[in-house]
Amino acid sequence: MKFKFAVIAATGLFCAGHVSAQSSNYLIKGKITGASTGKVYLEHEDESKKVLRDSTALSANGDFQFKGKVKSPQFYTIKLKASKNTSTFILENSVVAFVAPKDSLYKAAITGSKSHDVYKGFYNGPWKSITVKAGDIYQRLDKAEQGGKVKLDSMARSGFDREFRVLDTLNQAAVKAYVSLHPGSVGSAAIIYDRFIAYPDFPVAKSLFLILSPQVQKSLIGQQITHAFKLDDKTAPGQIAPAIAMADKDGKIVHLSDFKGKYVMVDFWASWCGPCRKENPNVVAAYKKYHDKGFEVLGVSLDSNKESWLKAITADGLTWTHVSDLKGWANAAAAEYGVKAVPASFLIGPDGKVVGRDLRGEALNKKLAELMK
């Protein structure tokens, strides 16, 4: 296993805040140093995933203001026109001060949002020590593997896996301690979403969710977490797998039901996903070993560039059926299966029911051997 320690970029998927008395509206008093002309944009994604945008002109000294009202504290992004240079923060109904240099909006100093304070407090505090430990392990692992050129033997690999398990335990403890200090903040719910929904570990997420106050559980981010739980339950072992109908590289619609009567692994991946590409040789080996016994793979790509997708299929020798709607993270099948991170896989039996999830490496071989005795 590898520890999931990447910090999630705050997007419209996250809505957070502090459940306390708030102003009826928000007022953002902003300043972008080094900027004197042009427009500044305020964007967010609503519950229907529609991106909403407001804009205003910068003053000669870089000042700007936005006024409005949020139904619930949520993540908003400030950006300049045609710029990938952005700053995302939790906006609530209060007076928020925003100051950032023109070329580094992500370095913005933001005050006035208690929700944002709670959220960032975790990443500026407890999370830093976790990432330092994770970075050290990854550095030593990369050195041992000589940048991917050397495959470690089982003993050496198990040593690193053991370190990652210990680190994951520390991660869970750090989040639990922090959330316990801030149970009335939707910022805590956003942290739970980051750490255990976006990087799925639903048993941990469910236990932490119970720490949150009833008000936070009913907040928008709380509702998103609850929705994720429902999706997870929908693909639990024993459940009928959600239907899939998607075009292959030639535009032909492939249905998951086409594989009925066989064991099929629905493999969510992408050409740009390093861990996916590293796992592909394991899937190739399992496919070669068990294909003649009734094992199929349906690759569902979260690519948006067809050329990159097809090039990766050829480069990795992936000879099974592949589909994609080329919508990236907006992939329809990924939404149905609640996929928040890749690689993600679902092993489905001949009767269409899920028999395993996220089986990788030796775990996949072991499960297939058990099923195909």
KEKE-3310 file (N, C-alpha, C; in steps of 0.2 Angstrom, whole numbers, plus 5000, padded with zeros to 4 digits):
npx = (5004:5002:5004:4991:4993:4992:4988:4971:4966:4956:4940:4924:4918:4919:4911:4911:4911:4908:4897:4889:4883:4881:4884:4872:4875:4890:4905:4918:4933:4946:4963:4975:4991:5002:4994:4984:4975:4961:4950:4944:4939:4926:4922:4912:4906:4890:4877:4872:4883:4886:4896:4897:4899:4906:4911:4922:4929:4946:4953:4964:4974:4974:4963:4947:4930:4918:4901:4888:4878:4879:4871:4876:4892:4905:4917:4925:4933:4945:4951:4961:4958:4959:4969:4978:4982:4976:4966:4959:4947:4937:4922:4911:4896:4902:4913:4927:4944:4955:4971:4983:4998:5000:5005:5005:4993:4989:4996:4988:4984:4971:4958:4945:4936:4929:4927:4936:4948:4948:4948:4961:4969:4971:4979:4990:4995:4994:4994:5006:5017:5014:5015:5029:5034:5029:5035:5048:5047:5043:5054:5064:5059:5058:5072:5076:5070:5076:5070:5060:5065:5069:5062:5056:5060:5049:5051:5058:5048:5038:5043:5042:5028:5024:5028:5020:5008:5009:5010:4998:4989:4994:4989:4975:4973:4977:4968:4956:4959:4959:4947:4939:4941:4935:4921:4909:4912:4910:4921:4929:4921:4925:4938:4937:4931:4941:4952:4946:4936:4938:4950:4947:4941:4930:4925:4933:4929:4916:4916:4922:4913:4902:4907:4905:4894:4876:4871:4882:4883:4871:4875:4880:4892:4892:4881:4886:4895:4887:4880:4891:4893:4881:4883:4894:4889:4881:4889:4894:4901:4891:4880:4871:4880:4881:4874:4883:4886:4895:4905:4918:4935:4932:4919:4909:4896:4898:4892:4891:4883:4886:4896:4890:4889:4902:4917:4921:4932:4929:4939:4944:4954:4968:4977:4986:4988:4999:5000:4991:4996:5007:5001:4996:5004:5002:4988:4988:4996:4987:4976:4981:4983:4971:4961:4957:4949:4938:4939:4937:4942:4936:4941:4939:4942:4947:4952:4953:4959:4959:4970:4981:4975:4973:4987:4992:4986:4991:5005:5006:5002:4988:4976:4963:4945:4941:4934:4928:4921:4928:4928:4935:4936:4923:4917:4904:4902:4911:4905:4893:4898:4904:4918:4932:4945:4959:4970:4955:4944:4932:4927:4917:4904:4898:4885:4882:4884:4894:4909:4921:4932:4944:4955:4971:4987:4994:4983:4972:4976:4975:4961:4955:4960:4954:4940:4940:4942)
npy = (4994:5012:5027:5039:5055:5066:5083:5089:5099:5113:5113:5116:5105:5105:5111:5121:5127:5136:5133:5144:5160:5171:5184:5191:5192:5191:5200:5203:5211:5215:5214:5215:5215:5223:5224:5234:5236:5228:5214:5205:5189:5179:5163:5149:5132:5126:5116:5108:5106:5116:5130:5145:5162:5178:5195:5209:5225:5229:5242:5256:5254:5241:5236:5228:5223:5211:5207:5198:5183:5167:5151:5142:5140:5139:5133:5145:5153:5164:5173:5179:5186:5174:5166:5154:5155:5155:5157:5148:5147:5145:5153:5162:5170:5184:5197:5197:5198:5199:5197:5197:5194:5198:5188:5177:5171:5161:5162:5170:5180:5177:5183:5183:5173:5161:5147:5145:5147:5136:5125:5127:5127:5114:5109:5118:5114:5100:5092:5095:5088:5075:5075:5077:5065:5056:5061:5057:5043:5040:5046:5037:5025:5028:5029:5016:5009:5015:5025:5018:5009:4997:4983:4979:4966:4954:4955:4967:4976:4974:4980:4993:4994:4992:5003:5013:5009:5012:5025:5029:5026:5036:5047:5045:5046:5060:5067:5063:5069:5082:5085:5082:5093:5103:5100:5107:5114:5116:5116:5105:5095:5096:5093:5079:5075:5078:5069:5056:5053:5059:5052:5037:5029:5023:5017:5023:5036:5036:5034:5046:5055:5054:5061:5074:5088:5088:5099:5101:5089:5090:5100:5107:5101:5091:5084:5080:5071:5061:5058:5052:5041:5033:5030:5022:5012:5007:5000:4990:4974:4961:4968:4973:4978:4995:5000:5002:5011:5015:5023:5015:5016:5017:5022:5014:5008:5001:4990:4986:4975:4967:4958:4949:4933:4931:4934:4951:4964:4981:4993:5008:5021:5032:5040:5049:5046:5041:5031:5022:5018:5011:5001:4994:4984:4973:4971:4967:4955:4947:4946:4939:4927:4923:4925:4915:4908:4914:4928:4945:4962:4978:4993:5009:5025:5040:5050:5065:5068:5060:5055:5054:5045:5033:5031:5027:5015:5007:5008:5002:4990:4985:4975:4973:4977:4994:5009:5026:5043:5053:5064:5067:5070:5071:5060:5049:5036:5035:5044:5037:5026:5032:5036:5044:5044:5038:5024:5014:5000:4988:4972:4961:4948:4934:4935:4948:4954:4964:4958:4961:4975:4987:4978:4974:4970:4957:4954:4954:4943:4933:4933:4930:4917:4911:4912:4905:4892)
npz = (5000:4998:5006:5007:5004:4997:4996:4994:4981:4984:4979:4970:4975:4988:5002:5016:5033:5048:5060:5067:5074:5060:5049:5038:5025:5014:5013:5003:5005:4995:4989:4976:4975:4964:4953:4943:4933:4924:4926:4941:4946:4954:4958:4959:4962:4961:4969:4958:4951:4942:4936:4944:4941:4946:4943:4944:4942:4944:4955:4953:4962:4964:4972:4976:4977:4983:4985:4993:4996:5004:5005:5012:5020:5008:4996:4987:4972:4968:4954:4941:4925:4912:4918:4926:4938:4954:4969:4982:4994:5009:5009:5019:5026:5031:5034:5024:5022:5009:5003:4991:4980:4963:4954:4962:4967:4975:4987:4995:5009:5020:5030:5042:5039:5048:5045:5035:5043:5052:5043:5036:5047:5050:5040:5040:5052:5061:5049:5043:5049:5046:5032:5031:5036:5027:5015:5017:5017:5004:4997:5001:4996:4982:4980:4982:4973:4962:4954:4948:4941:4946:4953:4969:4980:4989:5003:5005:5000:5009:5020:5017:5015:5028:5035:5028:5033:5046:5046:5040:5051:5060:5052:5053:5067:5069:5061:5068:5081:5078:5072:5083:5091:5084:5082:5078:5067:5050:5042:5048:5043:5029:5030:5033:5021:5012:5016:5018:5010:4997:4995:4996:5011:5018:5031:5041:5038:5041:5055:5059:5055:5064:5074:5072:5074:5074:5066:5058:5051:5043:5035:5018:5014:5023:5018:5006:5010:5016:5004:4997:5005:5002:4989:4990:4998:4988:4979:4986:4991:4985:4980:4966:4952:4946:4931:4915:4901:4888:4876:4865:4859:4845:4845:4847:4857:4872:4884:4901:4904:4893:4897:4905:4914:4915:4925:4928:4929:4932:4928:4933:4927:4921:4908:4913:4926:4938:4948:4942:4930:4935:4941:4931:4925:4934:4932:4919:4919:4927:4919:4908:4914:4919:4909:4899:4907:4910:4914:4912:4908:4910:4905:4911:4906:4913:4905:4896:4884:4869:4861:4870:4879:4870:4867:4879:4881:4871:4874:4887:4885:4885:4882:4883:4883:4881:4887:4886:4890:4888:4897:4907:4925:4926:4921:4917:4922:4932:4941:4944:4951:4962:4961:4967:4967:4957:4954:4953:4956:4952:4955:4947:4948:4938:4939:4940:4951:4964:4969:4974:4978:4973:4972:4971:4963:4971:4978:4969:4961:4971:4974:4962:4960:4970:4966:4954:4956)
capx = (5000:5005:5000:4987:4995:4992:4982:4966:4965:4949:4936:4917:4916:4919:4907:4912:4910:4908:4890:4888:4880:4884:4881:4867:4879:4897:4908:4925:4937:4952:4968:4980:4997:5005:4989:4981:4969:4958:4945:4945:4933:4924:4919:4911:4902:4884:4875:4871:4890:4886:4901:4894:4904:4904:4917:4922:4935:4951:4955:4971:4979:4973:4958:4941:4925:4912:4896:4883:4876:4880:4867:4880:4899:4907:4923:4925:4940:4947:4956:4962:4956:4963:4974:4977:4984:4970:4966:4953:4946:4930:4918:4905:4893:4905:4918:4933:4949:4959:4977:4988:5002:4997:5008:5005:4986:4988:4999:4984:4982:4964:4956:4938:4931:4931:4927:4943:4953:4948:4951:4968:4973:4974:4985:4996:4997:4995:4996:5013:5021:5012:5018:5036:5036:5027:5040:5054:5046:5043:5060:5068:5056:5060:5079:5077:5067:5080:5066:5055:5069:5070:5056:5059:5058:5043:5053:5059:5042:5034:5045:5039:5021:5023:5029:5014:5002:5010:5009:4991:4987:4995:4985:4968:4973:4978:4962:4951:4960:4958:4939:4936:4942:4931:4915:4904:4914:4910:4928:4931:4918:4929:4944:4935:4930:4948:4956:4944:4931:4941:4954:4942:4942:4924:4924:4936:4925:4909:4917:4923:4907:4898:4910:4902:4888:4870:4871:4887:4881:4866:4877:4881:4898:4889:4876:4890:4898:4882:4879:4896:4892:4876:4886:4899:4884:4878:4894:4897:4900:4884:4876:4871:4884:4878:4875:4888:4885:4900:4909:4925:4939:4929:4913:4904:4893:4899:4888:4893:4879:4889:4900:4887:4891:4910:4920:4924:4934:4929:4945:4945:4961:4969:4984:4990:4988:5005:4999:4987:5001:5012:4997:4994:5007:4998:4982:4990:4997:4981:4972:4984:4983:4964:4956:4954:4945:4932:4940:4938:4943:4933:4944:4935:4947:4945:4955:4949:4962:4959:4976:4984:4972:4975:4994:4994:4984:4996:5012:5005:4999:4981:4973:4956:4940:4942:4929:4928:4917:4933:4925:4939:4933:4915:4915:4897:4902:4914:4900:4889:4902:4907:4925:4935:4952:4961:4966:4949:4942:4926:4927:4910:4904:4894:4878:4882:4885:4900:4912:4927:4934:4951:4959:4977:4993:4993:4976:4968:4977:4972:4954:4953:4962:4949:4934:4940:4945)
capy = (5000:5018:5032:5044:5061:5073:5088:5090:5106:5115:5115:5116:5099:5105:5116:5120:5133:5136:5133:5149:5166:5174:5190:5189:5193:5191:5206:5202:5216:5212:5218:5211:5219:5223:5224:5240:5236:5222:5211:5199:5184:5175:5158:5143:5127:5125:5109:5104:5106:5122:5135:5152:5167:5185:5199:5216:5228:5231:5249:5258:5252:5234:5235:5226:5220:5207:5206:5192:5179:5160:5147:5138:5141:5134:5135:5150:5154:5171:5172:5185:5183:5169:5164:5147:5157:5156:5156:5145:5147:5144:5159:5162:5176:5188:5202:5193:5202:5195:5201:5192:5196:5197:5182:5171:5172:5155:5164:5175:5181:5178:5183:5184:5167:5155:5141:5144:5146:5129:5121:5128:5126:5107:5108:5122:5112:5093:5088:5096:5083:5069:5075:5076:5058:5053:5062:5054:5036:5040:5047:5031:5020:5030:5028:5009:5007:5018:5029:5014:5004:4991:4980:4977:4959:4955:4957:4975:4979:4973:4984:5000:4994:4992:5010:5017:5007:5016:5032:5030:5026:5043:5051:5044:5049:5067:5070:5062:5073:5089:5086:5082:5099:5107:5096:5112:5117:5112:5115:5099:5090:5097:5089:5072:5074:5077:5063:5049:5052:5059:5046:5033:5025:5024:5015:5029:5042:5035:5035:5053:5059:5054:5066:5081:5090:5087:5104:5101:5083:5092:5106:5105:5096:5085:5080:5077:5065:5056:5055:5047:5034:5030:5028:5017:5006:5004:4996:4985:4967:4958:4973:4973:4983:5000:4999:5006:5011:5020:5022:5013:5020:5018:5025:5009:5008:4995:4989:4981:4969:4962:4953:4944:4926:4931:4939:4956:4970:4987:4997:5016:5023:5037:5040:5054:5044:5038:5025:5018:5015:5007:4995:4991:4977:4968:4969:4963:4948:4943:4945:4934:4921:4921:4927:4909:4905:4918:4934:4950:4968:4984:4999:5015:5030:5047:5055:5070:5068:5054:5053:5052:5038:5028:5030:5024:5008:5004:5008:4998:4983:4984:4972:4971:4982:5001:5014:5033:5048:5059:5070:5068:5068:5071:5053:5047:5029:5036:5047:5031:5021:5035:5036:5050:5044:5033:5019:5011:4995:4984:4965:4959:4941:4932:4937:4955:4957:4965:4953:4964:4982:4989:4973:4976:4966:4950:4953:4952:4936:4928:4933:4927:4910:4908:4912:4901:4885)
capz = (5000:4998:5010:5003:5008:4993:4999:4989:4979:4986:4973:4971:4978:4995:5005:5023:5037:5055:5062:5072:5071:5055:5045:5033:5018:5014:5009:5002:5003:4992:4986:4973:4974:4958:4948:4943:4928:4922:4931:4945:4945:4960:4955:4963:4959:4965:4970:4952:4947:4938:4939:4944:4941:4947:4942:4946:4940:4949:4955:4951:4967:4965:4976:4973:4982:4981:4990:4991:5001:5003:5008:5017:5018:5003:4993:4981:4969:4965:4949:4936:4918:4908:4922:4930:4945:4957:4976:4984:5001:5011:5010:5023:5027:5035:5031:5023:5019:5004:5000:4987:4975:4957:4951:4966:4971:4980:4993:4998:5016:5020:5036:5043:5038:5053:5042:5032:5048:5054:5037:5035:5053:5050:5035:5042:5059:5061:5043:5040:5052:5042:5025:5031:5037:5021:5010:5019:5015:4997:4995:5002:4992:4975:4979:4982:4966:4957:4950:4945:4936:4950:4957:4975:4982:4994:5010:5005:4999:5015:5025:5016:5016:5035:5037:5026:5037:5053:5044:5039:5057:5062:5049:5056:5073:5068:5059:5073:5086:5076:5071:5090:5094:5080:5079:5076:5061:5043:5040:5050:5038:5023:5031:5032:5014:5009:5018:5018:5004:4990:4995:5000:5017:5021:5038:5045:5037:5045:5062:5060:5054:5070:5079:5070:5077:5069:5061:5053:5047:5038:5030:5012:5014:5027:5013:5001:5013:5016:4997:4996:5009:4999:4983:4993:4999:4981:4976:4991:4989:4986:4977:4959:4950:4942:4923:4912:4894:4886:4869:4865:4855:4839:4845:4848:4864:4876:4890:4906:4904:4888:4900:4910:4914:4916:4930:4925:4933:4930:4930:4932:4927:4916:4906:4917:4933:4939:4951:4938:4926:4939:4943:4924:4923:4938:4929:4912:4922:4929:4913:4904:4918:4920:4903:4896:4912:4910:4917:4908:4911:4906:4907:4910:4907:4915:4901:4892:4878:4866:4859:4876:4881:4866:4867:4885:4880:4867:4878:4893:4882:4888:4877:4884:4881:4884:4885:4889:4887:4887:4901:4913:4931:4925:4918:4920:4925:4939:4945:4946:4956:4967:4961:4969:4966:4953:4951:4957:4953:4955:4952:4947:4946:4932:4941:4940:4958:4965:4973:4977:4976:4974:4972:4967:4964:4973:4981:4964:4959:4976:4974:4956:4961:4975:4963:4949:4958)
cpx = (5004:5000:4997:4988:4994:4986:4978:4966:4957:4946:4929:4914:4915:4915:4908:4911:4910:4900:4889:4884:4884:4881:4876:4870:4886:4899:4916:4929:4944:4957:4973:4985:5000:5001:4985:4975:4967:4953:4947:4938:4932:4920:4917:4906:4896:4882:4874:4878:4890:4891:4897:4900:4902:4911:4916:4929:4940:4952:4962:4976:4978:4967:4951:4937:4920:4907:4891:4881:4877:4874:4870:4887:4902:4914:4922:4932:4940:4952:4956:4960:4961:4969:4973:4980:4978:4971:4959:4952:4938:4927:4912:4902:4896:4910:4925:4938:4954:4965:4982:4992:4999:4999:5007:4998:4986:4992:4995:4984:4975:4962:4948:4933:4934:4931:4934:4949:4953:4951:4958:4972:4975:4980:4991:4999:4999:4997:5003:5018:5020:5016:5026:5038:5034:5032:5046:5053:5047:5050:5065:5066:5059:5068:5080:5075:5071:5075:5061:5059:5070:5064:5059:5056:5052:5045:5054:5053:5038:5036:5042:5032:5019:5023:5023:5008:5002:5008:5001:4987:4988:4990:4978:4968:4973:4971:4956:4952:4958:4950:4936:4936:4937:4925:4909:4906:4913:4917:4931:4928:4922:4935:4943:4934:4937:4951:4953:4938:4934:4947:4951:4944:4936:4922:4927:4931:4919:4910:4918:4917:4902:4901:4906:4895:4882:4870:4876:4885:4876:4868:4878:4887:4896:4885:4880:4893:4893:4880:4885:4895:4886:4879:4891:4894:4882:4883:4898:4896:4893:4879:4876:4875:4880:4879:4880:4886:4889:4903:4916:4928:4936:4922:4907:4902:4894:4895:4891:4890:4882:4893:4897:4888:4899:4911:4923:4926:4933:4934:4945:4952:4962:4976:4989:4991:4994:5004:4995:4992:5006:5008:4995:4997:5004:4992:4983:4992:4991:4976:4974:4983:4976:4959:4953:4949:4939:4933:4941:4939:4939:4936:4940:4940:4944:4950:4950:4953:4963:4966:4981:4982:4974:4983:4996:4992:4989:5003:5012:5003:4993:4977:4965:4951:4941:4936:4930:4924:4921:4931:4929:4936:4925:4913:4909:4898:4906:4909:4895:4892:4905:4915:4928:4942:4954:4968:4960:4946:4936:4926:4919:4909:4899:4887:4877:4883:4892:4903:4919:4928:4941:4956:4965:4983:4991:4986:4971:4969:4974:4965:4952:4955:4956:4942:4934:4943:4942)
cpy = (5006:5023:5037:5051:5067:5077:5089:5097:5108:5117:5115:5110:5100:5112:5116:5127:5131:5137:5138:5155:5169:5180:5187:5189:5192:5198:5204:5209:5214:5217:5214:5216:5218:5223:5231:5241:5229:5220:5206:5195:5180:5170:5152:5138:5126:5118:5105:5104:5112:5127:5142:5157:5174:5189:5206:5219:5230:5239:5250:5255:5244:5232:5232:5223:5216:5206:5201:5188:5171:5156:5143:5139:5136:5137:5139:5151:5161:5170:5178:5182:5179:5167:5158:5149:5159:5155:5154:5145:5146:5151:5158:5169:5180:5193:5198:5198:5197:5199:5196:5196:5194:5190:5176:5172:5167:5157:5169:5175:5182:5178:5185:5179:5162:5149:5140:5143:5139:5124:5121:5127:5119:5107:5112:5119:5104:5090:5089:5090:5076:5069:5075:5069:5054:5054:5058:5046:5036:5042:5041:5026:5022:5028:5020:5006:5010:5021:5024:5009:4997:4989:4977:4970:4960:4957:4965:4978:4979:4978:4991:5000:4995:5000:5014:5015:5011:5023:5034:5030:5033:5048:5051:5048:5057:5070:5069:5067:5080:5090:5086:5089:5104:5104:5101:5116:5113:5112:5108:5094:5090:5093:5081:5070:5073:5071:5057:5048:5053:5054:5041:5028:5026:5022:5020:5035:5042:5036:5042:5057:5059:5059:5073:5082:5089:5092:5103:5095:5085:5098:5103:5100:5090:5081:5077:5071:5060:5053:5050:5040:5030:5027:5022:5011:5003:5000:4991:4978:4964:4962:4972:4979:4988:4999:5004:5005:5017:5018:5020:5018:5022:5020:5020:5009:5001:4995:4984:4974:4964:4957:4949:4937:4925:4935:4945:4962:4976:4992:5004:5018:5030:5037:5044:5052:5039:5031:5020:5014:5010:5000:4991:4984:4971:4966:4965:4956:4944:4942:4940:4927:4918:4922:4921:4906:4909:4925:4939:4957:4974:4990:5005:5021:5037:5052:5060:5071:5061:5051:5051:5045:5032:5026:5026:5017:5004:5003:5003:4991:4981:4981:4970:4977:4989:5006:5021:5038:5054:5065:5071:5066:5068:5065:5051:5040:5030:5039:5041:5027:5025:5036:5043:5050:5038:5031:5017:5006:4991:4977:4963:4952:4940:4934:4944:4958:4958:4960:4955:4971:4983:4984:4974:4971:4959:4949:4951:4945:4931:4928:4929:4919:4907:4907:4907:4894:4880)
cpz = (5000:5002:5006:5006:5004:4996:4993:4988:4981:4980:4975:4975:4986:4997:5013:5026:5044:5057:5068:5069:5066:5053:5040:5026:5019:5011:5009:5000:5001:4989:4983:4971:4967:4952:4948:4938:4927:4927:4935:4945:4952:4957:4960:4960:4963:4965:4964:4948:4942:4940:4938:4945:4942:4945:4943:4943:4945:4949:4953:4956:4968:4969:4973:4979:4979:4987:4988:4997:4999:5007:5014:5015:5013:5000:4987:4979:4967:4960:4945:4929:4915:4912:4926:4937:4949:4965:4978:4991:5003:5013:5014:5023:5032:5031:5030:5019:5015:5001:4997:4982:4968:4954:4955:4971:4976:4987:4997:5006:5017:5028:5036:5042:5043:5050:5039:5037:5051:5049:5037:5041:5053:5046:5037:5049:5058:5055:5041:5043:5048:5035:5025:5032:5030:5015:5011:5016:5008:4994:4995:4997:4984:4974:4978:4975:4960:4952:4946:4941:4940:4954:4963:4977:4988:5001:5010:5004:5005:5020:5024:5017:5024:5038:5034:5030:5044:5051:5043:5046:5061:5059:5052:5063:5073:5066:5065:5079:5084:5075:5078:5093:5090:5078:5076:5070:5055:5040:5042:5045:5031:5024:5030:5025:5011:5010:5017:5013:4998:4989:4999:5005:5021:5028:5042:5044:5041:5052:5064:5060:5060:5075:5078:5073:5072:5064:5056:5048:5042:5034:5023:5011:5018:5022:5008:5004:5013:5009:4995:4999:5005:4992:4985:4994:4993:4978:4981:4989:4990:4982:4969:4956:4945:4935:4921:4904:4891:4879:4870:4860:4848:4839:4846:4855:4867:4883:4895:4906:4898:4891:4905:4909:4915:4922:4926:4930:4929:4933:4929:4933:4922:4914:4910:4924:4934:4942:4947:4933:4929:4941:4937:4923:4928:4935:4922:4914:4924:4923:4909:4907:4918:4914:4900:4901:4913:4914:4912:4912:4906:4909:4905:4911:4909:4911:4898:4885:4875:4864:4865:4879:4877:4866:4873:4885:4877:4871:4884:4891:4885:4883:4878:4882:4885:4882:4889:4886:4886:4891:4907:4920:4931:4922:4921:4924:4932:4944:4948:4952:4961:4967:4962:4968:4961:4955:4956:4953:4956:4952:4953:4944:4940:4933:4941:4946:4960:4970:4976:4974:4978:4975:4968:4968:4966:4976:4975:4962:4964:4975:4967:4956:4965:4971:4957:4950:4953)
residu = (MET:LYS:PHE:LYS:PHE:ALA:VAL:ILE:ALA:ALA:THR:GLY:LEU:PHE:CYS:ALA:GLY:HIS:VAL:SER:ALA:GLN:SER:SER:ASN:TYR:LEU:ILE:LYS:GLY:LYS:ILE:THR:GLY:ALA:SER:THR:GLY:LYS:VAL:TYR:LEU:GLU:HIS:GLU:ASP:GLU:SER:LYS:LYS:VAL:LEU:ARG:ASP:SER:THR:ALA:LEU:SER:ALA:ASN:GLY:ASP:PHE:GLN:PHE:LYS:GLY:LYS:VAL:LYS:SER:PRO:GLN:PHE:TYR:THR:ILE:LYS:LEU:LYS:ALA:SER:LYS:ASN:THR:SER:THR:PHE:ILE:LEU:GLU:ASN:SER:VAL:VAL:ALA:PHE:VAL:ALA:PRO:LYS:ASP:SER:LEU:TYR:LYS:ALA:ALA:ILE:THR:GLY:SER:LYS:SER:HIS:ASP:VAL:TYR:LYS:GLY:PHE:TYR:ASN:GLY:PRO:TRP:LYS:SER:ILE:THR:VAL:LYS:ALA:GLY:ASP:ILE:TYR:GLN:ARG:LEU:ASP:LYS:ALA:GLU:GLN:GLY:GLY:LYS:VAL:LYS:LEU:ASP:SER:MET:ALA:ARG:SER:GLY:PHE:ASP:ARG:GLU:PHE:ARG:VAL:LEU:ASP:THR:LEU:ASN:GLN:ALA:ALA:VAL:LYS:ALA:TYR:VAL:SER:LEU:HIS:PRO:GLY:SER:VAL:GLY:SER:ALA:ALA:ILE:ILE:TYR:ASP:ARG:PHE:ILE:ALA:TYR:PRO:ASP:PHE:PRO:VAL:ALA:LYS:SER:LEU:PHE:LEU:ILE:LEU:SER:PRO:GLN:VAL:GLN:LYS:SER:LEU:ILE:GLY:GLN:GLN:ILE:THR:HIS:ALA:PHE:LYS:LEU:ASP:ASP:LYS:THR:ALA:PRO:GLY:GLN:ILE:ALA:PRO:ALA:ILE:ALA:MET:ALA:ASP:LYS:ASP:GLY:LYS:ILE:VAL:HIS:LEU:SER:ASP:PHE:LYS:GLY:LYS:TYR:VAL:MET:VAL:ASP:PHE:TRP:ALA:SER:TRP:CYS:GLY:PRO:CYS:ARG:LYS:GLU:ASN:PRO:ASN:VAL:VAL:ALA:ALA:TYR:LYS:LYS:TYR:HIS:ASP:LYS:GLY:PHE:GLU:VAL:LEU:GLY:VAL:SER:LEU:ASP:SER:ASN:LYS:GLU:SER:TRP:LEU:LYS:ALA:ILE:THR:ALA:ASP:GLY:LEU:THR:TRP:THR:HIS:VAL:SER:ASP:LEU:LYS:GLY:TRP:ALA:ASN:ALA:ALA:ALA:ALA:GLU:TYR:GLY:VAL:LYS:ALA:VAL:PRO:ALA:SER:PHE:LEU:ILE:GLY:PRO:ASP:GLY:LYS:VAL:VAL:GLY:ARG:ASP:LEU:ARG:GLY:GLU:ALA:LEU:ASN:LYS:LYS:LEU:ALA:GLU:LEU:MET:LYS)
# end
